[in-house]
Amino acid sequence: MDCLFCKIVNGDIPSNKVYEDDKILAFRDIAPEAPCHVLVVPKTHISSTDEVTAENSAVVAHIFECIPKIAKLGGADNGYRVVTNCGPDACQSVQHMHFHIIGGKQLPAHVFPEND
């Protein structure tokens, strides 16, 4: 499989790990948009949120159970945003479901273009 995040999970590509357990890996984004910009990925390959099923949804629940701890470990002590992109129109750049935890500073109130 030629998936960037699978290669990171397998240790073939180094990452700046923030958190890891048997189901997920969290690591710092290489192009951070805030002081805390951590990506959380399931260790099992799931292409996008469109691919979440009854059989694999437990890992998504686990991610959200761990997000508060990961956010604090990443430096978001006063709030954070959780974002995921799904598909080409949302600019999903890696075809492995992942969640961005962004925080560590006051974020802009508007996250969507005003003229859409």
MDTraj code that builds the backbone (N, CA, C; nanometers):
import mdtraj as md
import numpy as np

residues = "MET ASP CYS LEU PHE CYS LYS ILE VAL ASN GLY ASP ILE PRO SER ASN LYS VAL TYR GLU ASP ASP LYS ILE LEU ALA PHE ARG ASP ILE ALA PRO GLU ALA PRO CYS HIS VAL LEU VAL VAL PRO LYS THR HIS ILE SER SER THR ASP GLU VAL THR ALA GLU ASN SER ALA VAL VAL ALA HIS ILE PHE GLU CYS ILE PRO LYS ILE ALA LYS LEU GLY GLY ALA ASP ASN GLY TYR ARG VAL VAL THR ASN CYS GLY PRO ASP ALA CYS GLN SER VAL GLN HIS MET HIS PHE HIS ILE ILE GLY GLY LYS GLN LEU PRO ALA HIS VAL PHE PRO GLU ASN ASP".split()
xyz = np.array([
    [0.0856, -0.1187, 0.0000],
    [0.0000, 0.0000, 0.0000],
    [0.0893, 0.1237, 0.0000],
    [0.0530, 0.2209, -0.0789],
    [0.1337, 0.3418, -0.0929],
    [0.0702, 0.4583, -0.0174],
    [0.0279, 0.4350, 0.1065],
    [-0.0385, 0.5381, 0.1864],
    [0.0629, 0.6029, 0.2798],
    [0.0763, 0.7335, 0.2697],
    [0.1697, 0.8088, 0.3532],
    [0.1471, 0.7823, 0.5019],
    [0.0219, 0.7898, 0.5471],
    [-0.0042, 0.7730, 0.6894],
    [0.0162, 0.6289, 0.7349],
    [-0.0104, 0.5316, 0.6480],
    [0.0208, 0.3921, 0.6827],
    [0.1716, 0.3757, 0.7008],
    [0.2501, 0.4419, 0.6168],
    [0.3958, 0.4359, 0.6300],
    [0.4418, 0.5004, 0.7603],
    [0.3761, 0.6092, 0.8023],
    [0.4089, 0.6726, 0.9304],
    [0.3711, 0.5788, 1.0449],
    [0.2525, 0.5211, 1.0394],
    [0.2073, 0.4266, 1.1428],
    [0.3046, 0.3094, 1.1545],
    [0.3518, 0.2583, 1.0410],
    [0.4433, 0.1439, 1.0402],
    [0.5863, 0.1794, 1.0787],
    [0.6152, 0.3098, 1.0917],
    [0.7500, 0.3530, 1.1276],
    [0.8443, 0.3657, 1.0101],
    [0.7922, 0.3510, 0.8874],
    [0.8758, 0.3649, 0.7686],
    [0.9137, 0.5100, 0.7425],
    [0.8302, 0.6019, 0.7858],
    [0.8552, 0.7455, 0.7763],
    [0.8491, 0.8007, 0.9179],
    [0.9507, 0.8783, 0.9592],
    [0.9486, 0.9309, 1.0966],
    [0.8409, 1.0373, 1.1148],
    [0.7968, 1.0500, 1.2398],
    [0.7001, 1.1544, 1.2746],
    [0.7329, 1.2050, 1.4138],
    [0.6779, 1.3193, 1.4451],
    [0.6927, 1.3784, 1.5782],
    [0.5701, 1.3355, 1.6587],
    [0.5791, 1.2202, 1.7229],
    [0.4652, 1.1618, 1.7931],
    [0.4257, 1.2435, 1.9157],
    [0.2951, 1.2567, 1.9312],
    [0.2374, 1.3210, 2.0494],
    [0.1721, 1.2154, 2.1381],
    [0.1103, 1.1151, 2.0745],
    [0.0390, 1.0101, 2.1481],
    [0.0303, 0.8865, 2.0598],
    [0.0357, 0.7703, 2.1250],
    [0.0174, 0.6452, 2.0516],
    [-0.0379, 0.5400, 2.1461],
    [-0.1294, 0.4605, 2.0946],
    [-0.1757, 0.3410, 2.1650],
    [-0.1944, 0.2311, 2.0603],
    [-0.2602, 0.1247, 2.0960],
    [-0.2727, 0.0124, 2.0026],
    [-0.3642, 0.0402, 1.8840],
    [-0.4472, 0.1461, 1.8909],
    [-0.5447, 0.1739, 1.7843],
    [-0.5153, 0.2980, 1.7022],
    [-0.4478, 0.3960, 1.7630],
    [-0.4304, 0.5253, 1.6955],
    [-0.2887, 0.5801, 1.7145],
    [-0.2548, 0.6735, 1.6276],
    [-0.1297, 0.7473, 1.6365],
    [-0.1617, 0.8948, 1.6178],
    [-0.1029, 0.9785, 1.7016],
    [-0.1178, 1.1240, 1.6886],
    [0.0221, 1.1840, 1.6736],
    [0.0383, 1.2706, 1.5750],
    [0.1696, 1.3305, 1.5491],
    [0.1508, 1.4732, 1.4989],
    [0.2560, 1.5532, 1.5156],
    [0.2498, 1.6944, 1.4765],
    [0.2480, 1.7079, 1.3240],
    [0.1653, 1.8019, 1.2762],
    [0.1572, 1.8320, 1.1333],
    [0.2886, 1.8947, 1.0880],
    [0.3349, 1.8607, 0.9690],
    [0.4616, 1.9164, 0.9202],
    [0.4473, 2.0610, 0.8715],
    [0.3238, 2.1080, 0.8519],
    [0.2989, 2.2469, 0.8117],
    [0.1910, 2.3033, 0.9051],
    [0.2253, 2.3263, 1.0318],
    [0.1232, 2.3647, 1.1303],
    [0.0589, 2.4995, 1.1018],
    [-0.0716, 2.5052, 1.1300],
    [-0.1477, 2.6284, 1.1145],
    [-0.1683, 2.6999, 1.2472],
    [-0.1186, 2.6395, 1.3559],
    [-0.1292, 2.6965, 1.4902],
    [-0.0219, 2.6290, 1.5752],
    [0.0053, 2.6845, 1.6942],
    [0.1064, 2.6218, 1.7813],
    [0.0780, 2.4740, 1.8094],
    [-0.0487, 2.4383, 1.8240],
    [-0.0873, 2.2980, 1.8358],
    [-0.1576, 2.2604, 1.7060],
    [-0.0934, 2.1754, 1.6285],
    [-0.1564, 2.1212, 1.5077],
    [-0.1132, 1.9754, 1.4993],
    [-0.1999, 1.8895, 1.5500],
    [-0.1718, 1.7478, 1.5622],
    [-0.2685, 1.6703, 1.4733],
    [-0.2177, 1.5707, 1.4033],
    [-0.3009, 1.4817, 1.3235],
    [-0.3223, 1.3531, 1.4019],
    [-0.4446, 1.3040, 1.4019],
    [-0.4778, 1.1783, 1.4682],
    [-0.5287, 1.0825, 1.3612],
    [-0.4631, 0.9662, 1.3524],
    [-0.4990, 0.8677, 1.2506],
    [-0.5255, 0.7326, 1.3151],
    [-0.6205, 0.6568, 1.2615],
    [-0.6337, 0.5188, 1.3057],
    [-0.5183, 0.4379, 1.2463],
    [-0.4708, 0.3400, 1.3211],
    [-0.3633, 0.2555, 1.2695],
    [-0.4135, 0.1639, 1.1577],
    [-0.5399, 0.1320, 1.1599],
    [-0.6017, 0.0558, 1.0519],
    [-0.6377, 0.1529, 0.9405],
    [-0.6067, 0.1173, 0.8172],
    [-0.6356, 0.2074, 0.7055],
    [-0.7864, 0.2189, 0.6822],
    [-0.8358, 0.3407, 0.6933],
    [-0.9722, 0.3775, 0.6542],
    [-0.9531, 0.4985, 0.5636],
    [-0.9981, 0.4915, 0.4410],
    [-0.9679, 0.5954, 0.3421],
    [-1.0207, 0.7334, 0.3784],
    [-1.1430, 0.7387, 0.4293],
    [-1.2040, 0.8681, 0.4630],
    [-1.3241, 0.8428, 0.5532],
    [-1.3872, 0.9491, 0.5960],
    [-1.5067, 0.9320, 0.6790],
    [-1.6185, 0.8639, 0.6009],
    [-1.6134, 0.8694, 0.4691],
    [-1.7119, 0.7965, 0.3878],
    [-1.6991, 0.6451, 0.4052],
    [-1.5851, 0.5999, 0.4535],
    [-1.5589, 0.4571, 0.4680],
    [-1.5837, 0.4050, 0.6101],
    [-1.6378, 0.4883, 0.6988],
    [-1.6685, 0.4435, 0.8345],
    [-1.7918, 0.3535, 0.8294],
    [-1.7798, 0.2371, 0.8934],
    [-1.8878, 0.1383, 0.8944],
    [-1.9122, 0.0912, 1.0378],
    [-2.0129, 0.0094, 1.0548],
    [-2.0393, -0.0500, 1.1857],
    [-1.9207, -0.1343, 1.2323],
    [-1.8476, -0.1922, 1.1403],
    [-1.7336, -0.2767, 1.1742],
    [-1.6111, -0.1982, 1.2201],
    [-1.5942, -0.0738, 1.1735],
    [-1.4738, 0.0021, 1.2103],
    [-1.5015, 0.1302, 1.2883],
    [-1.6261, 0.1575, 1.3195],
    [-1.6592, 0.2842, 1.3862],
    [-1.6064, 0.2937, 1.5293],
    [-1.5744, 0.1823, 1.5914],
    [-1.5217, 0.1869, 1.7282],
    [-1.3902, 0.2648, 1.7343],
    [-1.3089, 0.2567, 1.6284],
    [-1.1833, 0.3312, 1.6302],
    [-1.2091, 0.4816, 1.6232],
    [-1.3139, 0.5236, 1.5550],
    [-1.3490, 0.6661, 1.5494],
    [-1.3941, 0.7125, 1.6878],
    [-1.4755, 0.6320, 1.7541],
    [-1.5161, 0.6650, 1.8914],
    [-1.3936, 0.6740, 1.9811],
    [-1.3001, 0.5825, 1.9651],
    [-1.1777, 0.5845, 2.0463],
    [-1.0979, 0.7120, 2.0208],
    [-1.0887, 0.7530, 1.8954],
    [-1.0182, 0.8778, 1.8636],
    [-1.0799, 0.9934, 1.9414],
    [-1.2128, 1.0040, 1.9386],
    [-1.2778, 1.1158, 2.0073],
    [-1.2677, 1.1042, 2.1591],
    [-1.2562, 0.9850, 2.2110],
    [-1.2316, 0.9683, 2.3546],
    [-1.0919, 1.0172, 2.3915],
    [-0.9959, 1.0042, 2.3012],
    [-0.8571, 1.0429, 2.3268],
    [-0.8257, 1.1877, 2.2905],
    [-0.9080, 1.2511, 2.2091],
    [-0.8781, 1.3860, 2.1612],
    [-0.8517, 1.4858, 2.2744],
    [-0.9292, 1.4903, 2.3834],
    [-0.8973, 1.5883, 2.4882],
    [-0.7561, 1.5712, 2.5453],
    [-0.7137, 1.4486, 2.5673],
    [-0.5794, 1.4217, 2.6189],
    [-0.4738, 1.4607, 2.5153],
    [-0.4969, 1.4258, 2.3898],
    [-0.4016, 1.4572, 2.2834],
    [-0.3889, 1.6079, 2.2664],
    [-0.5017, 1.6791, 2.2716],
    [-0.4990, 1.8255, 2.2583],
    [-0.4121, 1.8875, 2.3675],
    [-0.4279, 1.8432, 2.4888],
    [-0.3463, 1.8964, 2.5990],
    [-0.1991, 1.8613, 2.5792],
    [-0.1703, 1.7361, 2.5411],
    [-0.0317, 1.6965, 2.5158],
    [0.0293, 1.7790, 2.4027],
    [-0.0542, 1.8180, 2.3057],
    [-0.0073, 1.8961, 2.1917],
    [0.0078, 2.0436, 2.2189],
    [-0.0446, 2.0914, 2.3314],
    [-0.0297, 2.2326, 2.3678],
    [-0.1548, 2.3163, 2.3571],
    [-0.2697, 2.2538, 2.3405],
    [-0.3956, 2.3287, 2.3329],
    [-0.4620, 2.3237, 2.4704],
    [-0.4238, 2.4164, 2.5570],
    [-0.4727, 2.4171, 2.6952],
    [-0.6011, 2.4974, 2.7138],
    [-0.6365, 2.5783, 2.6156],
    [-0.7488, 2.6696, 2.6336],
    [-0.8520, 2.6566, 2.5223],
    [-0.8645, 2.5375, 2.4668],
    [-0.9592, 2.5135, 2.3582],
    [-0.8894, 2.4742, 2.2305],
    [-0.9649, 2.4117, 2.1428],
    [-0.9098, 2.3616, 2.0176],
    [-1.0229, 2.3360, 1.9197],
    [-0.9838, 2.3163, 1.7962],
    [-1.0773, 2.2829, 1.6889],
    [-1.0407, 2.1445, 1.6360],
    [-1.1411, 2.0640, 1.6016],
    [-1.1186, 1.9328, 1.5403],
    [-1.1769, 1.9387, 1.3997],
    [-1.0933, 1.9051, 1.3003],
    [-1.1336, 1.9160, 1.1604],
    [-1.0959, 1.7875, 1.0877],
    [-1.1836, 1.7431, 1.0000],
    [-1.1480, 1.6360, 0.9075],
    [-1.1981, 1.6746, 0.7690],
    [-1.1228, 1.6365, 0.6694],
    [-1.1596, 1.6626, 0.5309],
    [-1.1977, 1.5304, 0.4662],
    [-1.2996, 1.5332, 0.3830],
    [-1.3461, 1.4106, 0.3181],
    [-1.3686, 1.4376, 0.1700],
    [-1.2803, 1.3828, 0.0882],
    [-1.2975, 1.3921, -0.0561],
    [-1.2296, 1.5118, -0.1198],
    [-1.2289, 1.5140, -0.2524],
    [-1.1571, 1.6180, -0.3261],
    [-1.2107, 1.7588, -0.3047],
    [-1.3414, 1.7773, -0.2956],
    [-1.3945, 1.9128, -0.2757],
    [-1.3565, 1.9691, -0.1394],
    [-1.3270, 1.8828, -0.0447],
    [-1.2844, 1.9273, 0.0885],
    [-1.1323, 1.9323, 0.0990],
    [-1.0636, 1.9042, -0.0112],
    [-0.9171, 1.9059, -0.0171],
    [-0.8526, 1.8019, 0.0732],
    [-0.9098, 1.6825, 0.0801],
    [-0.8458, 1.5740, 0.1544],
    [-0.7183, 1.5382, 0.0796],
    [-0.6039, 1.5657, 0.1392],
    [-0.4762, 1.5484, 0.0691],
    [-0.4162, 1.4097, 0.0859],
    [-0.4506, 1.3387, 0.1931],
    [-0.4034, 1.2018, 0.2147],
    [-0.5261, 1.1136, 0.2293],
    [-0.5309, 1.0077, 0.1498],
    [-0.6485, 0.9206, 0.1491],
    [-0.6413, 0.8181, 0.2622],
    [-0.6312, 0.8694, 0.3832],
    [-0.6340, 0.7918, 0.5073],
    [-0.7051, 0.8831, 0.6061],
    [-0.8183, 0.8402, 0.6582],
    [-0.8965, 0.9252, 0.7474],
    [-0.8067, 0.9803, 0.8577],
    [-0.8170, 1.1101, 0.8810],
    [-0.7394, 1.1731, 0.9874],
    [-0.8133, 1.2955, 1.0380],
    [-0.7830, 1.3283, 1.1612],
    [-0.8442, 1.4424, 1.2273],
    [-0.7346, 1.5393, 1.2668],
    [-0.7559, 1.6678, 1.2368],
    [-0.6642, 1.7735, 1.2766],
    [-0.7128, 1.8288, 1.4098],
    [-0.6238, 1.8361, 1.5072],
    [-0.6504, 1.9092, 1.6316],
    [-0.5690, 2.0370, 1.6206],
    [-0.6393, 2.1512, 1.6200],
    [-0.5744, 2.2803, 1.5980],
    [-0.6074, 2.3704, 1.7156],
    [-0.5058, 2.4289, 1.7765],
    [-0.5276, 2.5172, 1.8909],
    [-0.3963, 2.5774, 1.9375],
    [-0.3948, 2.6157, 2.0642],
    [-0.2758, 2.6774, 2.1202],
    [-0.2703, 2.8274, 2.1021],
    [-0.3741, 2.8840, 2.0423],
    [-0.3875, 3.0292, 2.0248],
    [-0.5331, 3.0583, 1.9933],
    [-0.5708, 3.1840, 1.9957],
    [-0.7062, 3.2247, 1.9566],
    [-0.7217, 3.2003, 1.8069],
    [-0.8180, 3.1188, 1.7704],
    [-0.8431, 3.0882, 1.6300],
    [-0.9459, 3.1848, 1.5727],
    [-0.9425, 3.2075, 1.4423],
    [-1.0429, 3.2972, 1.3829],
    [-1.1830, 3.2389, 1.3988],
    [-1.2796, 3.3263, 1.4201],
    [-1.4182, 3.2827, 1.4394],
    [-1.4761, 3.2239, 1.3116],
    [-1.4361, 3.2777, 1.1969],
    [-1.4915, 3.2320, 1.0692],
    [-1.3998, 3.1284, 1.0086],
    [-1.4524, 3.0092, 0.9879],
    [-1.3726, 2.9034, 0.9270],
    [-1.4147, 2.8757, 0.7839],
    [-1.5202, 2.9383, 0.7389],
    [-1.5697, 2.9176, 0.6041],
    [-1.5615, 3.0497, 0.5278],
    [-1.5318, 3.0430, 0.3980],
    [-1.5314, 3.1664, 0.3182],
    [-1.6689, 3.2335, 0.3257],
    [-1.6667, 3.3646, 0.3431],
    [-1.7931, 3.4374, 0.3608],
    [-1.8762, 3.4465, 0.2339],
    [-1.8144, 3.4305, 0.1160],
    [-1.8877, 3.4490, -0.0089],
    [-1.9334, 3.3177, -0.0730],
    [-1.9329, 3.2097, 0.0000],
    [-1.9781, 3.0820, -0.0582],
    [-2.1282, 3.0729, -0.0623],
])
top = md.Topology()
chain = top.add_chain()
for i, resn in enumerate(residues, 1):
    res = top.add_residue(resn, chain, resSeq=i)
    for name in ("N", "CA", "C"):
        top.add_atom(name, md.element.get_by_symbol(name[0]), res)
traj = md.Trajectory(xyz[None], top)
